[in-house]
């Protein structure tokens, strides 16, 4: 069974950009790059989630129209809004 980790913060390449890109995700005592997180999810070793309004939402791997993998939450449409609303990691 995969280890489960709560994502409580992120780092983006540019928060003001219309094409925001998550570079890192983190939680209590850990951070990792988006690429590392994608590898962990795809391997089944670690699953990630975000707590939103008292409910748990899974973080999943999605693919852009250009074939680039990125992280988003299950409840989101095309934009990873639940992740992007998290504060910056230190």
C-alpha positions as a printed NumPy array, in Angstrom:
array([[  0.   ,   0.   ,   0.   ],
       [  1.251,   3.467,  -0.874],
       [  2.388,   5.907,   1.773],
       [ -0.04 ,   8.842,   1.934],
       [  1.215,  12.421,   2.358],
       [ -0.701,  15.657,   2.782],
       [  0.428,  18.537,   0.559],
       [  0.289,  21.8  ,   2.513],
       [  2.523,  24.079,   0.432],
       [  3.904,  24.551,  -3.085],
       [  6.53 ,  26.507,  -4.999],
       [  5.726,  27.778,  -8.482],
       [  7.86 ,  29.146, -11.26 ],
       [  5.849,  32.404, -11.336],
       [  2.647,  32.946,  -9.345],
       [  1.656,  35.999, -11.459],
       [  1.884,  34.116, -14.743],
       [ -1.286,  32.937, -16.496],
       [  0.559,  29.655, -17.065],
       [  1.547,  28.939, -13.467],
       [  3.734,  25.912, -13.096],
       [  4.203,  23.996,  -9.874],
       [  7.902,  23.304,  -9.289],
       [  7.761,  21.72 ,  -5.824],
       [  5.196,  20.404,  -3.375],
       [  5.657,  19.928,   0.34 ],
       [  4.162,  19.045,   3.67 ],
       [  5.195,  18.573,   7.262],
       [  8.961,  17.977,   7.158],
       [  9.297,  17.192,   3.438],
       [  9.416,  18.761,  -0.031],
       [ 10.022,  17.311,  -3.465],
       [ 10.045,  18.447,  -7.052],
       [  6.994,  18.018,  -9.228],
       [  8.918,  15.456, -11.324],
       [  9.773,  13.435,  -8.201],
       [  6.149,  13.547,  -7.039],
       [  4.941,  12.377, -10.458],
       [  7.389,   9.461, -10.328],
       [  6.22 ,   8.503,  -6.811],
       [  2.54 ,   8.586,  -7.826],
       [  3.122,   6.611, -11.026],
       [  5.211,   3.999,  -9.208],
       [  2.532,   3.581,  -6.532],
       [  5.003,   4.275,  -3.697],
       [  3.422,   7.518,  -2.445],
       [ -0.022,   9.072,  -2.866],
       [ -0.634,  12.74 ,  -2.142],
       [ -3.731,  14.63 ,  -1.046],
       [ -4.92 ,  18.134,  -0.185],
       [ -7.477,  18.935,   2.515],
       [-10.053,  21.358,   1.109],
       [-13.017,  22.576,   3.112],
       [-12.821,  19.64 ,   5.477],
       [-12.605,  16.988,   2.782],
       [ -9.682,  15.106,   1.311],
       [ -8.933,  15.477,  -2.4  ],
       [ -6.351,  13.281,  -4.132],
       [ -3.462,  14.764,  -6.098],
       [ -3.18 ,  13.068,  -9.486],
       [ -0.949,  13.185, -12.549],
       [ -2.496,  14.848, -15.597],
       [ -1.163,  15.427, -19.084],
       [ -1.389,  18.717, -20.987],
       [ -2.462,  18.882, -24.62 ],
       [  1.254,  18.988, -25.445],
       [  1.987,  15.778, -23.533],
       [  3.615,  17.411, -20.483],
       [  2.792,  15.779, -17.15 ],
       [  1.731,  17.955, -14.227],
       [  0.036,  17.673, -10.843],
       [ -3.569,  18.607, -10.114],
       [ -6.293,  17.512,  -7.738],
       [ -9.08 ,  15.158,  -8.752],
       [-11.77 ,  17.739,  -8.083],
       [-10.265,  20.33 , -10.432],
       [-11.044,  20.816, -14.093],
       [ -8.072,  21.71 , -16.284],
       [ -6.369,  23.952, -13.746],
       [ -4.8  ,  22.7  , -10.486],
       [ -6.561,  25.416,  -8.441],
       [ -6.608,  23.505,  -5.133],
       [ -2.832,  23.133,  -5.307],
       [ -2.232,  26.674,  -6.547],
       [ -4.229,  28.101,  -3.644],
       [ -1.769,  26.615,  -1.129],
       [  0.881,  28.887,   0.443],
       [  4.493,  28.942,  -0.7  ],
       [  6.825,  26.409,   0.91 ],
       [  9.678,  27.967,   2.893]])
